[in-house]
């Protein structure tokens, strides 16, 4: 009798919990709640489950103790899920929200299926008067839950976390998809996510999935830092070490923290005020909270601004739809710089000159997958490294705010008209349409999808062969901007864009060549096209751009070549095209290309032909210099190259020793990144082995 009463009480509690959960998901869930669609699917299925519970004959299941435990377990997890939804707010981590939601939903699925399978078996074998429809409902519910698929973002995050758990860096393509799905492409949103995860980490304070989430967010942040925004002021490139690695803005009051990293004072102070005691870059615990003024960098920035006639006005940026009173939101402190610095928003102009078009062409792709070579080596898997980064190795990243002047006119019919204009016999009409699509796609995810679905890809690819340089430039930049979206990237690749892009790389104006190189890099993120691009003749014009392009062009070429060099056969093509000579020249610090050059050389040095040409072109003295004075990333790649050279030939080993490599290698073995330490120690050990062998031969 008591068991029957317990079962009756359990069923009543469970049905009540299910009702509250279903009602909350249906009518009261916050609009910002991650995995909201997953919750709705589960809630709809649980309505059917609740009907099953209401209709079963308790007499046939009251004595099943294991079923009682399953009812209790389901009641607990349903209430956990309800409380999680009720407590959710916009300042919590999106990634943690998705992962936790997936965990809770999975537990609800597992418990519910076990209960239904048990109940179904009991009902079938009993003399219960339970109707056939209840049996059908039970079976249908089990099938529904077993076939329930999670949202794309849940699958992508689980895939990325699998890499992290295996201590691997998730593929760049996967990270880019997560950034887009969770809308983390703006500095503001990314910092909110970093702060939220750090706070969650502090709160949990034990080994947990949050540690892996923290690692994943670190990789996302590293990726965002290395998404080149091509920022210039009055056409002058901003030195990377003038940029705060936390806000990705020019520093006004640089300060040094205990780990040796330099940040903008306001941004790191707000970080500390949030109770966050790990260095955002190194993730080492700060030994103290003192902020030491970096007078050297401050003086350099001041002199640079004076020399280039740049006026700086300090402002705090509050993006739309943000709670301005929130301390998390105020972590981001931006600078507005006069004379055309602010590349976050462009004044609408329907009459841009060719010069203006060129100067703005790359800024529109600030959130594109145009990554710096020094960080791509980390993501490629071929030259995996740890994530230590020097304060002087940050490319500049600025995530664009929406250009509302163009978003307002973006309708399906409007885009279809633009696509029609791309096919017009009038070159002027084609040019205007390509230009408009270029700017519509520059920073709006919805626009990219709309343009991709409207049939714009093939006409844009056709315009890459236009005899009009400006038309060609608009078309290639539009394709570059569209390729940010993973699905559209595949559409561009499948439309036969590789050869036309190579044509632009060979024949276009300066801006078009640079954007063609960046577009080829974007397509090379698709593994199968890494091979095709190399086989289609892209290497030679990319190497030519590496040698004769502007700084921007050289960076684009180096980035594209790096990604191509991940495929083994492309290494020989790159070497034979003469890239090594240019890369050795680019190891001069004045070129601002040292890290990119050594990253690519590190891949090329993995084949004997690469070692031979690096030594022949006089690369050894410069590599030793990079080990001594370069950035952390540069030192680590330079040490890796020197190791390859020394293992390849005793002659190269002697040359490296003659250049005085031992002292900087000893220093690197003690204070470099984990990968740099490993390479330096291997190299020093190799030197000792060579010396001992020589000594043994001498005695004999």
Secondary structure, DSSP 8 states (H G I E B T S, - for coil): -HHHHHHHHHHHHHHHHHHHHHHIIIII--TT-TTHHHHHHHHHHHHHHHHHHHHS-GGGTTT-HHHHHHHHHHHHHHHHHHHHHHH--TTS-HHHHHHHHHHHHHHHHHHHHHHHHHHHHHHHHS-----HHHHHHHHHHHHHHHT----HHHHHHHHHHHHHHTT----HHHHHHHHHHTT--SHHHHHHHHHHHHHHHHHH-SSSHHHHHHHHHHHHHHHHHTB----EETTEE--GGGB-TTT-SB-SSEEE-TTS-EEEHHHHHHHHHTT--B-TTT--B-S----EE-HHHHHHHHHHHHHTT--EEE-----TT--TT-TTGGG---EEETTTT--S-----S---HHHHHHHTTGGGTTSS-B-HHHHHHHSSSS-------TT-----------HHHHTT--HHHHHHHHHHHT-S-HHHHHHHHHHHHHHTSS-HHHHHHHHHTTHHHHHHHHTT-S-HHHHHHHHHHHHHHTTSHHHHHHHHHTTHHHHHHHHHHHS-HHHHHHHHHHHHHHHTSHHHHHHHHHTTHHHHHHHHHHHS-HHHHHHHHHHHHHHHTSHHHHHHHHHTTHHHHHHHTTSGGGT-HHHHHHHHHHHTTSHHHHHHHHHTTHHHHHHHHHHHS-HHHHHHHHHHHHHHHHH-HHHHHHHHHTTHHHHHHHHHHHS-HHHHHHHHHHHHHHHHHHHHHHHHHH-
